[in-house]
Amino acid sequence: MGNKALKTASLEAAWAASRTRTFLGSKFWSMVGRKGKKKVATAIAHKILVIAYHILETGKPYNEIGADFLEKRRSISTEELMVRRLTKLGYNIVRTPENQTKAKPA
């Protein structure tokens, strides 16, 4: 069955991690749409326990990789992904830089 106190504490830590701007928080919100909040909280609790195990095993401190780790790891940018999706739906996309100066009417 498992240790109920450990399960409760790790789930509570997972819910707390979901409200932070860390790797665990961003991982939580990236998975919620596919699995649901309760299942994802269990997955994050498991990640926390794995991290704790490795800290105890190696003796090295935890190194936070940052909330933007998942975004950096993507091989394709969000912009490119959206352009591909819209093109697939039949839209014609014309990209212009946001900081491009527009000619002001006189």
C-alpha positions in Angstrom: 0.0 0.0 0.0 2.8 2.5 0.8 3.4 5.1 3.4 0.3 7.3 3.7 2.2 10.1 5.4 4.9 10.2 2.7 2.2 10.2 0.0 0.3 13.0 1.7 3.4 15.1 2.2 4.7 14.6 -1.3 1.3 15.4 -2.9 1.2 18.6 -0.8 4.7 19.5 -2.0 3.6 18.8 -5.6 0.6 21.2 -5.3 2.9 23.8 -3.8 5.4 23.3 -6.7 2.6 23.8 -9.2 2.3 27.4 -8.0 6.0 28.2 -8.4 8.0 29.5 -11.4 10.4 26.5 -11.4 10.9 23.5 -13.6 8.4 21.5 -11.5 5.8 24.2 -11.9 6.2 24.5 -15.6 6.2 20.7 -16.0 3.0 20.6 -14.0 1.2 23.1 -16.2 2.6 21.5 -19.4 1.0 18.2 -18.5 -2.3 19.3 -17.0 -4.1 19.7 -20.3 -3.4 16.1 -21.2 -3.8 14.3 -17.9 -5.8 16.4 -15.4 -4.6 18.1 -12.3 -4.8 15.2 -9.8 -2.9 12.8 -12.0 -0.3 15.4 -12.8 0.1 16.2 -9.0 0.9 12.6 -8.5 3.5 12.6 -11.3 5.1 15.8 -9.9 5.1 14.2 -6.4 7.0 11.2 -7.9 9.5 13.6 -9.5 10.1 15.3 -6.2 10.7 11.9 -4.5 13.1 10.9 -7.4 15.0 14.2 -6.9 15.2 13.6 -3.2 16.5 10.1 -3.7 19.3 11.3 -6.0 20.2 14.1 -3.6 20.6 11.5 -0.8 22.4 9.0 -3.1 25.0 11.4 -4.5 25.2 14.0 -1.8 25.1 16.8 -4.4 22.7 19.7 -4.0 19.6 20.2 -6.2 20.3 22.3 -9.3 17.2 24.1 -10.5 17.2 24.1 -14.3 14.6 26.8 -14.5 11.0 27.3 -15.6 12.1 27.9 -19.2 13.9 24.6 -19.6 11.1 22.9 -21.4 10.8 25.9 -23.8 14.5 25.9 -24.5 14.6 22.2 -25.2 12.1 22.4 -28.0 13.7 22.1 -31.4 11.0 24.2 -33.0 9.9 27.6 -31.7 6.3 28.3 -30.7 6.1 30.8 -33.5 7.1 28.3 -36.1 4.7 25.8 -34.7 1.8 28.2 -34.9 2.7 29.2 -38.5 2.8 25.6 -39.5 -0.6 24.9 -37.9 -2.2 27.9 -39.6 -0.7 27.0 -43.0 -2.1 23.5 -42.6 -5.5 25.0 -42.0 -5.2 27.0 -45.3 -4.2 30.4 -44.0 -1.6 32.4 -45.9 0.9 33.8 -43.3 3.0 36.9 -43.9 5.6 37.6 -41.2 6.7 41.1 -40.4 9.0 42.1 -37.6 7.2 43.8 -34.7 9.7 46.6 -34.4 9.5 47.4 -38.1 8.7 51.1 -38.5 5.6 52.0 -40.3 5.4 55.0 -42.6 3.3 57.6 -40.9 0.7 59.4 -43.1 1.5 63.1 -43.6 
